[in-house]
Amino acid sequence: MGSRIRENVKHYFECFCEVVGPQPDGNDAWIIQKFPETYKDEEVLRSVPKFAFPCDFDNSTVQHYSFVLTSHDSKWTFGFCRHDPKSETALVVLSFLPWHESFTKFLNVTAELTHSAQSDELWKFLDAVYQTKVPDPGGSFKIPIHQNSQNHFVCQSPSQFQLPSIPENRNLTEYYNAVDSHNMMVIFASMLYERRIVFTSRRLNRLSACVQSANAILYPMHWQHIFIPVLPSQLVDYLLAPMPYLIGVSNTLLSKVRKNDMGEVVILDADNNTVDTPFQDLESLPQDVVRNLRAQLRNRAALLGDGVSRAFLRALVQLIGGYRDALRFHQGEKITFSEDAFVESRPPSMQPFLRKMLELQIFQQFIEERLDMLNAGLGFSDEFEMEACNYSDKSSSRLKQQYREWLYTMRKDTSAFFKSVKSRVKERGKNVGKAYKGIRSRFRDTPSPESPSVAARPRPHTTFITSATTSYRRDLSIKQRLSAGPDGRNQYSPLSPSSPEN
C-alpha cells in the first residue's frame, strides 16, 4: 500500500465548502455552496457534512480540526474544518496536501472574506489560490487577500523530509501538551503492534491533533489500517471492527458505546492524560530502546524544535535500521531484502520482537517503499537514513560503497543497452530516410488543405455564485426572528445537490 499521501498534486486545494449544521426540525447538515463548481466527486461531497458536524461538541470558541477521507486506492484526502460559535455554518477545505498549519491560516482568511461587504471577494480569492501552482518543497506563493490590498495570504511548502517540530507544528504541540511522554510511548508501542486504538476528547481540535501526531511520529512507517482522526456519529460501528484502527472519538459519542462490545481496545483519554490498555506492548519492546527513548523524552530542554519527533525516529532506527544490513546487492539485478539477515543483524535480546515485526503490515510497507527508492536510484536521502548512518557509521560506509558499485553497474548496463538500441535505430533510419525522400517528392507540389487557425485561448474562468452566502445569512436572520414554517428550508434547495431537499 505504501505512503497514503498522493504525489504530483496539481492544486493547493481540491474543493472549498460551506456547510450548514443540522437543523432543529431534524434535517441533517448539508453543503450550501462550494468552489469550484466543477468539483463533482459526489461520494466525497456526501461525506463532508458528516465530518463537518460529526457529533455534539463544545462550540464556545473558534475551533479548527482535521479529518481524513480514504479513497479506493487507499490514498488520503485531508479535510480541514473551521467552526465559529457566531456562525451556524462551518468552513471546510479538502486537499491532497497534509499542510495543517497552512490550511489553518487559509480558513481564517476565507472566514474573514465570507463576512466581507463585497460578496465576490471570497470567490476571487479562492480562484486565485486554486489557479496557483503548488510550490516545490521549501518554496512558497502569496496571493492578495483583497483586490489592491497589501495584505497577502502566504503559503509555505514544508521542506522535504522535515520532521514535525514544536511549537511550529500545531498538532504535535497539542499532543505533547495533552499527553505525557510515558503515555505517548504506550501509544507508540501499541501502533507498532497494530492494535485497535481509540483517542477521546471533548474538544475536536485536540482529538484530531493527537491522532494526526501519533501517526506522524511513526515515520518512516505509515499507518496502513483504518484511520479516522474524528469519527462522525453515523460511523460509530467502526469501533466494533475486528481489524486494527486508529480512531478519534468525542467523549460524548464514546460514552454511548459499551466497552465490552469493542473488545480489546487501547483507549487514550487526551483530556485526562490516561491510557487504558489490556496489553503490555511497551514492556515487550526491547528494553534498551525503551530506556533510550524515555531518557530523550525526559530532557525537556531538548524537545523544542524536532526533539520529540527525532526521539521516536531514533527509537525506530534502533528497531528497524538494521534493514540496511539485510539488503542484498546482485549486479544486474534489483536490490532485495533478506528477512533472516535482518533478524540476525541485531542482538539476541531484540530478535523476538523483530520476528514479530516481519509480520506487520506497516513494516512490510516500509521495506517495499525503501526497495522502490533504492532501485530507482534515489539512494539514502531522508532523515531516517541519516540517523541510521549516525547510529552505525562502519556498516553505513560499507553499505554506501556497495550501493554506489551497484548503481554504477546498473547505469553502465543501461547505457550500453541504449547505445545498442540507438545503433539499430540509426541503421533502420537510413532505409526510412530513402523512403521518406520518395514520399516527399510526390507531395512537394501538392497544395496542403488550409489548417484552421488556432486563436489564443482565453484563460479558464469560474462563474462565481456571489449571492448564495448573502442570501443564506439574510434568510437565517429572518428565521431567528420568526418561527419557520413547514417549508422553511425550501430556500436552500437550489444551492447544492446535497441540500435536504435532495
N, C-alpha and C positions, 0 to 999 in steps of 0.2 A: 504493500500500500504506500509506503514511503511518507514523505512530508505531506501534510494536509494543506499546505499553502500553495496557491497557484503561482505559476511563473509567467513572465511576459504579460503582465497586466497592462491594459491599454488606458484605463480611466482611473482617476483618483477615487471616484465612487461610481457605483452602478445605478443606484436609484435613491432618491430622497422622497420621503413620505411624511405627510402629516396625518396623524391618526386620532380620531375622536374616541373617547373611552366608552365603556359600557354605560347604557342609559338606565334610569330608574324603572322604565317600562319593560326591562328585560332584554332589550336589544344588545347584541354583542358589539364590541369595538369594531370600527371599520375605517378604511382609508378614505379621507375626504379629498385628497389631491396628492399627486406625485409628479416627480420630474426625473428623467424625461418622460414625456407621454408615450414614447416609443417602447418603453420597458414593458415587456409582455409576458414575463415568467409568472404565470398565474399561480403556480404552486407556491412560489416564494411570496407572492402578494397575499395569498390566503393565510400564510403563516405569520406575516408581520404583525397584524393586530393582536394575535395571541401573545407574542413576545413583548409587544409594546405595553400591554396591560396584562401581565401574566397571572396576577393574583391580587388579593387585598394587601396593600403595603402602606407604610408611613410615607406620606407625601407632603410633609410640612416644610421642606426646603428643596431648592433646586437639586436635582439628582441625576447623575449620569451613570449608566451601566451598559454592559455589552452582552450580546448573545451570539450564538453561532448556529447557522443552518448548514446541514451536511447534504451535499449533492449525491447523485447516484454513483459518481466516480470517487466518492469519499473525500472530496475536496471541501474546504470550508468557505462559506460566505459569512463575513462578520457583520453583525448589526450593532449599531451604536445608537443609544436612545437617550433622550433628554426629557425629563419631567419638570414642570414648573408648577408649584402649587397655585399660582394665579391663573393658570390656563387649564381648560378641560381637554386640551389636546396634547399629544406627545409628538416630538420630532424624532424621526428615525432616518438614519442613513445606512445604506448597505454598501459594502465594499469587499473586494478580494484581499485588501491590504490590512494587516493587523496593527495599524498605526493608532493605538489608543489615544495617546496624548494629542496627536494632530486632529483627530476627529472630535475630541472634546472641545477644542478651540473652534473647529468648523461649526459644530452645533450651536455654540454660543453666538457666533456671528449670524447664523441663519435665524436664531431666535430673535436677535435684535432686528433683523430685516423683516421678519414676519410682522412685527408691530410698526413698521415704517409707514409714514404717511403716504409715500409713493408705493403703491401696491406692486409695481412691476420691478422694483429694485431687487427683490429676492430672486426672481426668475432670471434676471440678467446676471446676477452674481453666480447662481447655480450653473448657468450656461457657460460662463467664462471659465469656471473651475472644471467643468465637465470636458470642455474642449482642450484643456491644457494637458500636455504630455506628462506622464508620471516621471518624476525625476529619478535619475540614477542614484544608487546608494551614496549617501553623503551629500547629494545635491538638494536643490530647493526650487520652489517657484513662489511668486507672490501675485496676488490679484487684488485690485482696489475693491474695498468693501462697498463704497458708494461711487457713483459716477463723479468724476472730477474731484475725488477725495484723496487726501494724503494718507488716510488710514488703509492699511493693506492686511489681507489675510496671507500669512506666510506659512507654507508647508515645508517642513524639513524632513527629507527622507533619511531614515536611520542608516548609519554606516553598516557596511557588510560585516556580518559576524559579530556585531556589537552585542554585548551582554546587557541584560536589564540592570539598571543602576538606581540607587536611592540618593536623592529624592526625585530624580528626573522621571523615573517610571512610576506612574501613579498606582498601578496595580500592585507592584512589588512593595511599594511603600506602605500601602494599606494592609497587605498581607503581613508584613513584618511588624507593623504596629499592633495588629489584632491578635496575632498568634505567636507564642514564644518559640524559641529555637528548638526545644525538645519536641513540641507538637509538630513543628514543620518537618523535623526528621522522621517522626512517626508516619506522617502522610507520605513523605518521600519514599520510605521503605515499603509502604503499602502499595504505592504506584509501581515500584519495581517488581512486586509480586502480582501485579494486575488484579487488585481486589475490586470489589464494589464499594465505591467511596461516595459519601454524601457530605457536602458542606451546607451549613444552615446559618441564617442570619435574618434579622428583621429588616435589614437595610439591603436593598438590591445592589447598590453600588459596592458595598463591602463584599457581598456574596459573589458577584461576578469577578471582582478584582482578585479575590482569594483563589477562586477556581482557575482563572487565567494564569495567575502566577505559579500555582502548583504545577501546571503543565509546562510553563516556560522554564522552570529550573530543572526539568527533566532533560533539557538539551545536553547532548546532541541527539537524544532519542525523542520520539514524538508519541504521544498517547494515541493508540490505534483503535480504541473502542468507543463506546457511546460517550459523547462529550457535550454536556448541556450546562453552560455556566449559570443560566437562570431557567428554571423549569416552569412552564405555564401549567396552570391547574388542569387544562384539558389533557395533558400528557403525564399525569401523575402515575399512571400504570407502568411507566418506565422504571419506577422504583422497585417493581416486582420482577424485573427482568433477571434471568439467571446468569447473563454474561457480564463481564467486567464493565464498569461505568464510572464516570467522574461527573457528578451532577450537583448543581447548586439549587437548594430548595429553601424558599422562605419558611421561617419557623411556623407561621400560621398554616401553611399548606402541609408541612411535615407533621404537625400535630393531628391532622386528620387521617394519617396513615398509621396503622398498627405496626409496631416494630416487629412483632412475630411474623407478620406477613412478608416482611422484607428479607428475613433470614439473616445470614451472617454478613453484616454491613459495617464498614468503618464510618463513624459519624463524627465530624468536626463541627463543634459549635463555635463559630467565629466571634460571636458576641460575648461569650463567657470563657473563651480560650480553654476548651475542654475537648478531649478526644475519647470516644467510646469505641473500643475495638475488641473483637474476640480473638485476635491473632497476636503472635509475638514476633511480628515482622522485623522490628528494629533490633530485637535481641538476636535474631537469626542471621543478621548481616555479619560479615567478617568484622570482628571487634576492633581491629586496628584501624579500619576505615571509619567506624563509628567514633572512635576516640579522636582521630584527626579532625573529623567533621565537627564534633562537639567543641573541640578546642578553638577552631577557627571561628565558630559562631559565637563563642563567649567573648571574643576580642572585639568589643563593640566599637572601639575606635577605628578598626579596620573595615567596618561593614558599610560605611558610606561609600558612594560610588558603586562599583560592581562587586563589592566584597562578599555579599550574600550569594549572588549568582556564582561567583568564582569558587566559593567554598563547596557548593554542591557539584560544580563542574569537576573540581579536583577529586572529590569522592568518586565520581564516575570514572575518572581517569584511572584511579586505583583499581576499580572493579573491572572495567572493560577495556582499558587502554592496552591490555595485553593482546588484543585482537591483531595488533601490528606484527607481533611475533608469530602469528599463525597465518600470515599471508604467504602464499606460495607463488613464486615467480618462475615461469617456464617460457623461455624465449620463443617468440612466435605465437604464444597462446595468451589468453586472458588471465589476469591475476585471479587466484582462487583463495578460499578460506578453509583452513583445517580446524574442525571443531576439537579434535583431540589435542592438537598443538596449542590451541587457545587455553584449554583447561590446564594443561601441563606447564604452561608458561608462568603460572602463578604458584605461590606457596601452597603446601598441602592444606593449610587451615582455610584457604579461600576456595579450594576446588569444589567442595559440595555445593556451594552457592552458585558457582559458575556453571555447573552442570544443569542446575535449575534454570539459569539464565538462557541457556541454549534453547529451552522450550518456549520462552516467552516471545510473544509477537512483537513487542517493542524492540527487543534485541535483534530478532531476525530482520526487521525492517532496517535497523541501524546498519547491520552488516551489508545488506543489499545496497543501501544508499552509498556506503563507503566504497564498495567494489565498483559501483557505477561511476563514482567520482574518479577513482584511480584509473580505471580502464579508459576513461575519457581523456586522460592526460592532465587532469586538474591538480593532481598531486595532493600534498598535505598542507592545507592552507587556512583552516579555520581555527577558532580559539581552542577547541578541544585538541586538535593535533598539536598546537603549540604547547599546550600544557602537558600533553603526553611526551613531547620532546624534552621538556624540562624535567619530567619525572624520571626519564630513563635516557640519559644522554648517549650512553655507549650503544645500546641497541638501536637508538634512533639514527645514529650515524651509519651503522651497518645497513639499516632498512632504507635510508635515503639513497645510499650508494647502489643497493640492489634495484631500487625503483628507477634511478637515473639510467642504469645499464639496460633495464627492461624497456624503458621509454625510448632510449636511443635506438635499440634494435628494432622496435616496432615502427619508429619513424623511418628508419633506413629501409626496412622491408616495404613500407607503404610507398616510399619514394621510388623504389625500384619497380614496384607494381605499376605506378602511374607512368613512369618512363616507358615501360613496355607497352602499355595501352596507347600512349601518345605516338610511339613509332608506328604501331599498326594503323592507327587512325590516319597518320600522315601519309602512309603508303596508299591506303584506300582513297585518301583525299585527292591524290593525283588523278586517279581514274574518274573521280567525281568531277574534278575540275574540267577534264576534257568534255564530259557530257554536258556540263553547265555551259561551256562556251558554245556548243551546238545549239542548245536551247535558247541562249541569249541572242544568237544571230537571227533566230526565227522571229523573235518578238521585238527586235530593235526598232523596226519601222511600224509596229502595230500601236496605234494610239491607245492609251490606257483610259478606262472609263473615269469620269470625274469622281474624285473622292469627296465625300461630304465634309464640309469644313467643320472643325471642332471648335466651337466657341468656348471662351473661358467660362468655366462653370462657376456659378455663384457659390459662396461659402454656405454650407448647410446651416439652416437656421431652425430654431424651435419656435413653434407658435405658443406664446405664453398665455396661460389662463390666469389673468390677474384679479378676477373678481371672486374666485372661489373662497379664499380665506376671509376676505372682507364680508362677503355675503353670509358666510357661516357665522362669523362673530356677531354680526348685526342680528341675525335670527336668534343666536344664543342669548343675547342680552334681552331680546323680547320675551324669550321663553322664561327667563329668570323673573320677569315682571308679571307674566300672565301664565296661567296653567295651560299646558299643552293639550290640544285635543287629540282624538284617536289617530288623526293623520298628521301629527306634529312633525314626523320625520320625513314627509314627502319632499321637503326642500332639499334633502341631501342626495336623493336618488340619482340625479344626473351627473354627480361629480365623480363617481367611482364605480367600477364594476363590482367592488366588494362592499358596497353600501348595504344596509339592512334590507332595502327594497329588493335586492337581488340575491 
